[in-house]
Each structure stands twice: as C-alpha cells, then as structure tokens.
C-alpha cells in the first residue's frame, strides 16, 4: 500500500521508534514535526523521546519578529499535518491513537500488525521501492516512457542491426 508522504513518514517513524506490535508509547506530537521535514526519517525518529523523558535540548530563538512569525506558522502547519496523517492512519487501522486526558498535545500511539508491517517495508529502501513500483507501474507516464524508448530504438537503432 502506497500512502501519502506525511502518512508514509509517520508510519515509518513510529515503526522505528516503537518497534513492537501493540505496545503503546506516549509522545508530544510537536516532537514529530521534524519527521515531516527531515531527510532521514530513521535518524530523526530514533531521537524522538517518549512523553515524560527529560529533554535537554533547547530551541534556538529567532532573531527577528518576521522570522518568529514564519517559524510559528510553519510549526502550526506541521501540527495540523500530523493530526491529519494520524487520523488517516487510524482510519486505515495502521495505528491506534489515544489522546491524553489533560495534555492537549500528548497522545499514545500503538502500532497494529498491519501498521508494523507497513512501517517495516517503508524503513527498507528495497521494499519501499517495490511498493512504489507496484503503485505506479500502470501510470500513464510509463506508457509515454515506453513509447519514447521504442521510437528511440527504432530511429537510432543498434549498430550492426539490419533494417
């Protein structure tokens, strides 16, 4: 199953961080915003701490108010994207999400067996590329690439081949 980018990155990150079917871990959802933007989901997901663990990192203050406004806007956008992706993953029965009773930004995430399997596939490039190919092999662009390849082969030909 090929998922949209945000869902794909989150399910891979949950697989890397949680690593077990049915085990619930509590996270501040703001700690997952970097997964949506980072180049390497695995490295970032390993660094996400469970809710309640001491976090010694400090945020870099923005130098200007315009920069601060942009950072806040980007942060709010990322939180919305995480909420939407989590809701979609939950509807697909890939994860379970339990909201914290008193903390609005905290949720318990549980991987289902299907979510665990899909996260494992996304975490490995070889199986990830197979999922991508399976999804897009009948896409219209494949037809155009095939036609162009045939035309190039016909007109350029191979040396030593009689026509």
Order of alpha helices (4+ residues) and beta strands (2+ residues): alpha-beta-alpha-alpha-alpha-beta-beta-alpha-alpha-alpha
